[in-house]
Amino acid sequence: MPTLRLFASAREAAGVARDSVPGTTVAEVLAASRGRYGAQFAAVLGTCKVWVNGEEAGMETEVTDADEVAVLPPVSGGAGSECCV
């Protein structure tokens, strides 16, 4: 399973900084994480950017067990991408 890394408010909402979450695309990993961590986490995702292995990624980006999917909320309350909704 890909490794999910959570930062700042995403980490706080989920209650973990790192987890293994099933999925073969970013969209699948995030859907599984919404189910795992609940509504508060899902709300935070609407403001986040997602990176895979240090590169900004879209929902269709494919991932493998060796990949790291990072969820990065905006810094200082700025508006983030709505890619994660």
Phi and psi in radians as a Rosetta constraint file:
Dihedral C 1 N 2 CA 2 C 2 CIRCULARHARMONIC -1.086 0.35
Dihedral N 2 CA 2 C 2 N 3 CIRCULARHARMONIC 2.669 0.35
Dihedral C 2 N 3 CA 3 C 3 CIRCULARHARMONIC -1.572 0.35
Dihedral N 3 CA 3 C 3 N 4 CIRCULARHARMONIC 2.240 0.35
Dihedral C 3 N 4 CA 4 C 4 CIRCULARHARMONIC -1.744 0.35
Dihedral N 4 CA 4 C 4 N 5 CIRCULARHARMONIC 2.181 0.35
Dihedral C 4 N 5 CA 5 C 5 CIRCULARHARMONIC -1.987 0.35
Dihedral N 5 CA 5 C 5 N 6 CIRCULARHARMONIC 2.284 0.35
Dihedral C 5 N 6 CA 6 C 6 CIRCULARHARMONIC -2.069 0.35
Dihedral N 6 CA 6 C 6 N 7 CIRCULARHARMONIC 2.449 0.35
Dihedral C 6 N 7 CA 7 C 7 CIRCULARHARMONIC -2.192 0.35
Dihedral N 7 CA 7 C 7 N 8 CIRCULARHARMONIC 2.662 0.35
Dihedral C 7 N 8 CA 8 C 8 CIRCULARHARMONIC 0.874 0.35
Dihedral N 8 CA 8 C 8 N 9 CIRCULARHARMONIC -2.175 0.35
Dihedral C 8 N 9 CA 9 C 9 CIRCULARHARMONIC -1.145 0.35
Dihedral N 9 CA 9 C 9 N 10 CIRCULARHARMONIC -0.473 0.35
Dihedral C 9 N 10 CA 10 C 10 CIRCULARHARMONIC -1.173 0.35
Dihedral N 10 CA 10 C 10 N 11 CIRCULARHARMONIC -0.723 0.35
Dihedral C 10 N 11 CA 11 C 11 CIRCULARHARMONIC -1.118 0.35
Dihedral N 11 CA 11 C 11 N 12 CIRCULARHARMONIC -0.770 0.35
Dihedral C 11 N 12 CA 12 C 12 CIRCULARHARMONIC -1.090 0.35
Dihedral N 12 CA 12 C 12 N 13 CIRCULARHARMONIC -0.752 0.35
Dihedral C 12 N 13 CA 13 C 13 CIRCULARHARMONIC -1.157 0.35
Dihedral N 13 CA 13 C 13 N 14 CIRCULARHARMONIC -0.646 0.35
Dihedral C 13 N 14 CA 14 C 14 CIRCULARHARMONIC -1.448 0.35
Dihedral N 14 CA 14 C 14 N 15 CIRCULARHARMONIC -0.496 0.35
Dihedral C 14 N 15 CA 15 C 15 CIRCULARHARMONIC 1.440 0.35
Dihedral N 15 CA 15 C 15 N 16 CIRCULARHARMONIC 0.160 0.35
Dihedral C 15 N 16 CA 16 C 16 CIRCULARHARMONIC -2.492 0.35
Dihedral N 16 CA 16 C 16 N 17 CIRCULARHARMONIC 2.716 0.35
Dihedral C 16 N 17 CA 17 C 17 CIRCULARHARMONIC -1.715 0.35
Dihedral N 17 CA 17 C 17 N 18 CIRCULARHARMONIC -0.440 0.35
Dihedral C 17 N 18 CA 18 C 18 CIRCULARHARMONIC -2.607 0.35
Dihedral N 18 CA 18 C 18 N 19 CIRCULARHARMONIC 2.491 0.35
Dihedral C 18 N 19 CA 19 C 19 CIRCULARHARMONIC -2.766 0.35
Dihedral N 19 CA 19 C 19 N 20 CIRCULARHARMONIC 2.828 0.35
Dihedral C 19 N 20 CA 20 C 20 CIRCULARHARMONIC -1.758 0.35
Dihedral N 20 CA 20 C 20 N 21 CIRCULARHARMONIC 2.189 0.35
Dihedral C 20 N 21 CA 21 C 21 CIRCULARHARMONIC -2.270 0.35
Dihedral N 21 CA 21 C 21 N 22 CIRCULARHARMONIC 2.325 0.35
Dihedral C 21 N 22 CA 22 C 22 CIRCULARHARMONIC -1.237 0.35
Dihedral N 22 CA 22 C 22 N 23 CIRCULARHARMONIC 2.638 0.35
Dihedral C 22 N 23 CA 23 C 23 CIRCULARHARMONIC 2.678 0.35
Dihedral N 23 CA 23 C 23 N 24 CIRCULARHARMONIC 2.668 0.35
Dihedral C 23 N 24 CA 24 C 24 CIRCULARHARMONIC -1.952 0.35
Dihedral N 24 CA 24 C 24 N 25 CIRCULARHARMONIC -0.081 0.35
Dihedral C 24 N 25 CA 25 C 25 CIRCULARHARMONIC -2.367 0.35
Dihedral N 25 CA 25 C 25 N 26 CIRCULARHARMONIC 2.870 0.35
Dihedral C 25 N 26 CA 26 C 26 CIRCULARHARMONIC -0.999 0.35
Dihedral N 26 CA 26 C 26 N 27 CIRCULARHARMONIC -0.744 0.35
Dihedral C 26 N 27 CA 27 C 27 CIRCULARHARMONIC -1.023 0.35
Dihedral N 27 CA 27 C 27 N 28 CIRCULARHARMONIC -0.746 0.35
Dihedral C 27 N 28 CA 28 C 28 CIRCULARHARMONIC -1.167 0.35
Dihedral N 28 CA 28 C 28 N 29 CIRCULARHARMONIC -0.717 0.35
Dihedral C 28 N 29 CA 29 C 29 CIRCULARHARMONIC -1.096 0.35
Dihedral N 29 CA 29 C 29 N 30 CIRCULARHARMONIC -0.759 0.35
Dihedral C 29 N 30 CA 30 C 30 CIRCULARHARMONIC -1.217 0.35
Dihedral N 30 CA 30 C 30 N 31 CIRCULARHARMONIC -0.630 0.35
Dihedral C 30 N 31 CA 31 C 31 CIRCULARHARMONIC -1.103 0.35
Dihedral N 31 CA 31 C 31 N 32 CIRCULARHARMONIC -0.762 0.35
Dihedral C 31 N 32 CA 32 C 32 CIRCULARHARMONIC -1.131 0.35
Dihedral N 32 CA 32 C 32 N 33 CIRCULARHARMONIC -0.658 0.35
Dihedral C 32 N 33 CA 33 C 33 CIRCULARHARMONIC -1.228 0.35
Dihedral N 33 CA 33 C 33 N 34 CIRCULARHARMONIC -0.614 0.35
Dihedral C 33 N 34 CA 34 C 34 CIRCULARHARMONIC -1.047 0.35
Dihedral N 34 CA 34 C 34 N 35 CIRCULARHARMONIC -0.781 0.35
Dihedral C 34 N 35 CA 35 C 35 CIRCULARHARMONIC -1.121 0.35
Dihedral N 35 CA 35 C 35 N 36 CIRCULARHARMONIC -0.634 0.35
Dihedral C 35 N 36 CA 36 C 36 CIRCULARHARMONIC -1.295 0.35
Dihedral N 36 CA 36 C 36 N 37 CIRCULARHARMONIC -0.705 0.35
Dihedral C 36 N 37 CA 37 C 37 CIRCULARHARMONIC -1.838 0.35
Dihedral N 37 CA 37 C 37 N 38 CIRCULARHARMONIC -0.180 0.35
Dihedral C 37 N 38 CA 38 C 38 CIRCULARHARMONIC 1.598 0.35
Dihedral N 38 CA 38 C 38 N 39 CIRCULARHARMONIC -3.023 0.35
Dihedral C 38 N 39 CA 39 C 39 CIRCULARHARMONIC -1.131 0.35
Dihedral N 39 CA 39 C 39 N 40 CIRCULARHARMONIC -0.687 0.35
Dihedral C 39 N 40 CA 40 C 40 CIRCULARHARMONIC -1.108 0.35
Dihedral N 40 CA 40 C 40 N 41 CIRCULARHARMONIC -0.728 0.35
Dihedral C 40 N 41 CA 41 C 41 CIRCULARHARMONIC -1.150 0.35
Dihedral N 41 CA 41 C 41 N 42 CIRCULARHARMONIC -0.761 0.35
Dihedral C 41 N 42 CA 42 C 42 CIRCULARHARMONIC -1.016 0.35
Dihedral N 42 CA 42 C 42 N 43 CIRCULARHARMONIC -0.681 0.35
Dihedral C 42 N 43 CA 43 C 43 CIRCULARHARMONIC -1.121 0.35
Dihedral N 43 CA 43 C 43 N 44 CIRCULARHARMONIC -0.685 0.35
Dihedral C 43 N 44 CA 44 C 44 CIRCULARHARMONIC -1.139 0.35
Dihedral N 44 CA 44 C 44 N 45 CIRCULARHARMONIC -0.618 0.35
Dihedral C 44 N 45 CA 45 C 45 CIRCULARHARMONIC -1.011 0.35
Dihedral N 45 CA 45 C 45 N 46 CIRCULARHARMONIC -0.498 0.35
Dihedral C 45 N 46 CA 46 C 46 CIRCULARHARMONIC -1.085 0.35
Dihedral N 46 CA 46 C 46 N 47 CIRCULARHARMONIC -0.282 0.35
Dihedral C 46 N 47 CA 47 C 47 CIRCULARHARMONIC -1.932 0.35
Dihedral N 47 CA 47 C 47 N 48 CIRCULARHARMONIC 0.050 0.35
Dihedral C 47 N 48 CA 48 C 48 CIRCULARHARMONIC -1.681 0.35
Dihedral N 48 CA 48 C 48 N 49 CIRCULARHARMONIC 2.748 0.35
Dihedral C 48 N 49 CA 49 C 49 CIRCULARHARMONIC -1.827 0.35
Dihedral N 49 CA 49 C 49 N 50 CIRCULARHARMONIC 2.666 0.35
Dihedral C 49 N 50 CA 50 C 50 CIRCULARHARMONIC -2.141 0.35
Dihedral N 50 CA 50 C 50 N 51 CIRCULARHARMONIC 2.345 0.35
Dihedral C 50 N 51 CA 51 C 51 CIRCULARHARMONIC -2.178 0.35
Dihedral N 51 CA 51 C 51 N 52 CIRCULARHARMONIC 2.520 0.35
Dihedral C 51 N 52 CA 52 C 52 CIRCULARHARMONIC -2.085 0.35
Dihedral N 52 CA 52 C 52 N 53 CIRCULARHARMONIC 2.097 0.35
Dihedral C 52 N 53 CA 53 C 53 CIRCULARHARMONIC 0.907 0.35
Dihedral N 53 CA 53 C 53 N 54 CIRCULARHARMONIC 0.716 0.35
Dihedral C 53 N 54 CA 54 C 54 CIRCULARHARMONIC 1.462 0.35
Dihedral N 54 CA 54 C 54 N 55 CIRCULARHARMONIC 0.109 0.35
Dihedral C 54 N 55 CA 55 C 55 CIRCULARHARMONIC -2.122 0.35
Dihedral N 55 CA 55 C 55 N 56 CIRCULARHARMONIC 2.374 0.35
Dihedral C 55 N 56 CA 56 C 56 CIRCULARHARMONIC -1.021 0.35
Dihedral N 56 CA 56 C 56 N 57 CIRCULARHARMONIC 2.417 0.35
Dihedral C 56 N 57 CA 57 C 57 CIRCULARHARMONIC -2.291 0.35
Dihedral N 57 CA 57 C 57 N 58 CIRCULARHARMONIC 2.688 0.35
Dihedral C 57 N 58 CA 58 C 58 CIRCULARHARMONIC -1.762 0.35
Dihedral N 58 CA 58 C 58 N 59 CIRCULARHARMONIC 3.041 0.35
Dihedral C 58 N 59 CA 59 C 59 CIRCULARHARMONIC -1.082 0.35
Dihedral N 59 CA 59 C 59 N 60 CIRCULARHARMONIC -0.530 0.35
Dihedral C 59 N 60 CA 60 C 60 CIRCULARHARMONIC -1.466 0.35
Dihedral N 60 CA 60 C 60 N 61 CIRCULARHARMONIC -0.095 0.35
Dihedral C 60 N 61 CA 61 C 61 CIRCULARHARMONIC -1.062 0.35
Dihedral N 61 CA 61 C 61 N 62 CIRCULARHARMONIC 2.215 0.35
Dihedral C 61 N 62 CA 62 C 62 CIRCULARHARMONIC -1.374 0.35
Dihedral N 62 CA 62 C 62 N 63 CIRCULARHARMONIC 2.542 0.35
Dihedral C 62 N 63 CA 63 C 63 CIRCULARHARMONIC -2.319 0.35
Dihedral N 63 CA 63 C 63 N 64 CIRCULARHARMONIC 2.706 0.35
Dihedral C 63 N 64 CA 64 C 64 CIRCULARHARMONIC -2.163 0.35
Dihedral N 64 CA 64 C 64 N 65 CIRCULARHARMONIC 3.115 0.35
Dihedral C 64 N 65 CA 65 C 65 CIRCULARHARMONIC -1.064 0.35
Dihedral N 65 CA 65 C 65 N 66 CIRCULARHARMONIC -0.391 0.35
Dihedral C 65 N 66 CA 66 C 66 CIRCULARHARMONIC -1.522 0.35
Dihedral N 66 CA 66 C 66 N 67 CIRCULARHARMONIC -0.082 0.35
Dihedral C 66 N 67 CA 67 C 67 CIRCULARHARMONIC -1.602 0.35
Dihedral N 67 CA 67 C 67 N 68 CIRCULARHARMONIC 2.702 0.35
Dihedral C 67 N 68 CA 68 C 68 CIRCULARHARMONIC -2.014 0.35
Dihedral N 68 CA 68 C 68 N 69 CIRCULARHARMONIC 2.133 0.35
Dihedral C 68 N 69 CA 69 C 69 CIRCULARHARMONIC -1.823 0.35
Dihedral N 69 CA 69 C 69 N 70 CIRCULARHARMONIC 2.030 0.35
Dihedral C 69 N 70 CA 70 C 70 CIRCULARHARMONIC -1.859 0.35
Dihedral N 70 CA 70 C 70 N 71 CIRCULARHARMONIC 2.317 0.35
Dihedral C 70 N 71 CA 71 C 71 CIRCULARHARMONIC -1.868 0.35
Dihedral N 71 CA 71 C 71 N 72 CIRCULARHARMONIC 2.045 0.35
Dihedral C 71 N 72 CA 72 C 72 CIRCULARHARMONIC -2.086 0.35
Dihedral N 72 CA 72 C 72 N 73 CIRCULARHARMONIC 1.845 0.35
Dihedral C 72 N 73 CA 73 C 73 CIRCULARHARMONIC -1.178 0.35
Dihedral N 73 CA 73 C 73 N 74 CIRCULARHARMONIC 2.806 0.35
Dihedral C 73 N 74 CA 74 C 74 CIRCULARHARMONIC -1.136 0.35
Dihedral N 74 CA 74 C 74 N 75 CIRCULARHARMONIC 2.679 0.35
Dihedral C 74 N 75 CA 75 C 75 CIRCULARHARMONIC -1.605 0.35
Dihedral N 75 CA 75 C 75 N 76 CIRCULARHARMONIC 2.463 0.35
Dihedral C 75 N 76 CA 76 C 76 CIRCULARHARMONIC 1.015 0.35
Dihedral N 76 CA 76 C 76 N 77 CIRCULARHARMONIC 0.566 0.35
Dihedral C 76 N 77 CA 77 C 77 CIRCULARHARMONIC 1.313 0.35
Dihedral N 77 CA 77 C 77 N 78 CIRCULARHARMONIC 0.197 0.35
Dihedral C 77 N 78 CA 78 C 78 CIRCULARHARMONIC -1.222 0.35
Dihedral N 78 CA 78 C 78 N 79 CIRCULARHARMONIC 2.870 0.35
Dihedral C 78 N 79 CA 79 C 79 CIRCULARHARMONIC -1.396 0.35
Dihedral N 79 CA 79 C 79 N 80 CIRCULARHARMONIC 2.338 0.35
Dihedral C 79 N 80 CA 80 C 80 CIRCULARHARMONIC -1.818 0.35
Dihedral N 80 CA 80 C 80 N 81 CIRCULARHARMONIC -3.113 0.35
Dihedral C 80 N 81 CA 81 C 81 CIRCULARHARMONIC -1.199 0.35
Dihedral N 81 CA 81 C 81 N 82 CIRCULARHARMONIC 2.605 0.35
Dihedral C 81 N 82 CA 82 C 82 CIRCULARHARMONIC -1.671 0.35
Dihedral N 82 CA 82 C 82 N 83 CIRCULARHARMONIC 0.467 0.35
Dihedral C 82 N 83 CA 83 C 83 CIRCULARHARMONIC -1.181 0.35
Dihedral N 83 CA 83 C 83 N 84 CIRCULARHARMONIC -0.333 0.35
Dihedral C 83 N 84 CA 84 C 84 CIRCULARHARMONIC -1.767 0.35
Dihedral N 84 CA 84 C 84 N 85 CIRCULARHARMONIC 0.087 0.35
